[in-house]
Amino acid sequence: MPRTMSVAESIVIDASPALVYAQLSDPTAMGRWSPENRGATVQGERRDAYVGMVFEGRNKRGAARWTTRCTVTAADPGERFAFRVHAIGLRRPLLPGPIATWEYRFEAVDGATRVTETWTDDRRRWPDFLANAFDRVATGGKTFAQFQVGNIRTTLKRLKAALEEDARGTGD
């Protein structure tokens, strides 16, 4: 069966595009919302997102733990943030290769922000049968596209809850 190479979900958050972008474009904060990511270490001194920024993400799914190396490919404040995952390993990302691209788009809607999170499978060279078999083992029976829809929904719901709670707490 052919693979679904990209999935996306959206949610509306009662916060400005600039605020939502500022949160999602900080790789060290992603662990607050993601069901798999446990944070990241940004290489270099600069902390604001920029094209070319490299970071290593720490991830966990069940008992499995791994680290990825990622490079930011889009950093347009209040509009778009994206990065590609291009190396993976257990403690250090030693195995290079195209893995996935994550993208976040921010659209102002009625005083709030529609956030769209997209996952794209960059394993283009993998035959579908091999990718599907690997995916089902790695995700407990699903394809990565099916699995990532659930992860995206969880991430967006948690992000919405956190940002809207922060806004209520500050009286915004």
C-alpha positions in Angstrom: 0.0 0.0 0.0 1.4 3.4 -0.9 2.5 5.6 2.0 0.8 8.8 3.1 3.8 11.2 3.0 2.3 14.1 4.8 -0.3 14.8 7.4 -1.5 18.1 9.0 -3.9 19.2 11.7 -5.0 22.7 12.9 -6.3 24.3 16.0 -7.3 27.9 16.9 -5.5 29.3 20.0 -6.6 32.4 21.8 -3.2 34.2 21.5 -1.5 36.3 18.9 0.5 34.7 16.0 3.7 36.4 17.4 3.2 34.7 20.8 2.4 31.3 19.4 5.4 31.5 17.1 7.7 32.5 19.9 6.7 29.4 21.8 6.8 26.9 19.0 10.0 28.2 17.5 11.9 27.5 20.7 13.1 23.8 20.3 14.0 23.7 24.0 10.3 24.2 24.9 8.7 21.6 22.6 8.8 18.9 25.4 6.1 20.9 27.2 3.5 19.9 24.6 4.8 17.0 22.5 3.9 13.4 23.6 7.3 12.2 22.4 9.8 15.1 22.5 11.5 15.7 25.8 13.2 19.0 24.9 16.3 20.0 22.8 19.7 21.4 23.0 20.4 24.3 20.6 23.9 24.5 19.1 25.6 27.8 19.3 25.0 30.9 21.4 21.9 32.4 19.6 18.5 31.3 21.1 16.0 33.0 18.7 15.1 30.8 15.8 16.9 31.4 12.5 17.3 29.5 9.2 20.3 27.2 9.7 19.9 26.8 13.5 20.9 23.3 14.5 19.4 21.5 17.5 19.4 18.0 18.9 16.0 16.8 20.1 15.6 14.2 22.9 12.7 11.8 22.3 10.9 9.0 24.1 8.1 6.6 23.0 7.4 3.9 25.6 10.7 2.4 26.6 12.4 3.6 23.5 14.6 6.7 23.7 16.5 8.4 20.8 18.1 11.7 19.8 17.7 13.5 16.5 19.7 16.3 14.8 17.5 19.0 13.2 18.1 22.1 11.1 15.6 25.0 11.0 14.5 25.6 7.4 12.0 28.5 8.0 11.9 31.1 10.7 9.3 33.8 9.8 8.1 35.3 13.0 4.3 35.0 13.4 4.0 33.2 10.1 6.0 30.0 9.7 8.5 27.8 11.5 9.9 24.6 10.1 12.8 22.2 10.6 14.0 19.0 9.0 15.2 16.0 10.9 18.3 14.6 9.3 20.1 12.3 11.7 19.1 9.9 14.5 20.8 7.8 17.2 20.3 6.5 20.7 22.4 8.9 22.7 23.8 11.0 19.9 22.4 11.4 16.4 25.1 9.5 14.5 23.1 8.0 11.6 22.6 10.6 8.9 19.7 10.6 6.4 16.5 12.4 5.6 13.9 11.4 8.2 11.1 14.0 8.4 10.2 17.7 8.1 8.0 19.5 10.7 6.3 22.8 9.8 4.1 25.2 11.8 2.0 27.9 10.1 0.4 30.7 12.0 -2.7 32.6 10.7 -4.5 35.4 12.5 -8.2 34.6 12.8 -10.7 36.8 14.7 -8.1 37.9 17.4 -6.7 34.4 17.7 -4.3 32.2 15.8 -4.9 29.2 13.7 -1.9 27.0 14.1 -1.3 24.2 11.5 1.2 21.6 12.3 2.5 19.4 9.4 4.6 16.3 9.4 6.2 15.2 6.1 7.9 11.8 5.7 11.3 12.5 4.1 12.2 8.8 3.8 11.6 9.0 0.0 14.2 6.4 -0.9 12.6 3.7 1.4 10.4 1.3 -0.5 6.8 1.5 0.7 6.7 -2.1 1.9 9.9 -1.6 4.0 8.7 1.8 5.5 5.3 0.3 6.3 6.8 -2.7 8.0 9.3 -0.6 10.0 6.6 1.9 10.9 4.2 -0.7 12.3 7.0 -2.1 14.6 8.1 1.4 15.7 4.5 2.6 16.4 2.8 -0.5 17.7 0.8 -1.3 14.5 0.3 2.0 12.7 2.0 3.8 9.8 4.0 6.9 10.8 1.3 9.0 9.1 -1.4 7.5 11.2 0.7 7.8 14.3 1.8 11.4 13.7 -1.8 12.5 13.4 -2.3 11.5 17.0 0.9 13.2 18.1 0.0 16.4 16.3 -3.4 16.5 17.8 -2.0 16.0 21.3 0.7 18.6 20.8 -1.7 21.2 19.5 -4.2 20.6 22.3 -1.5 20.8 25.0 -0.1 24.0 23.4 -3.6 25.6 23.3 -4.3 24.7 26.9 -0.9 26.0 28.1 -1.0 29.3 26.2 -4.6 30.1 27.0 -4.0 29.2 30.7 -0.9 31.5 30.6 -3.1 34.3 29.2 -5.8 33.8 31.8 -3.1 33.9 34.5 -1.7 37.2 33.3 -5.1 38.8 32.7 -4.5 39.1 28.9 
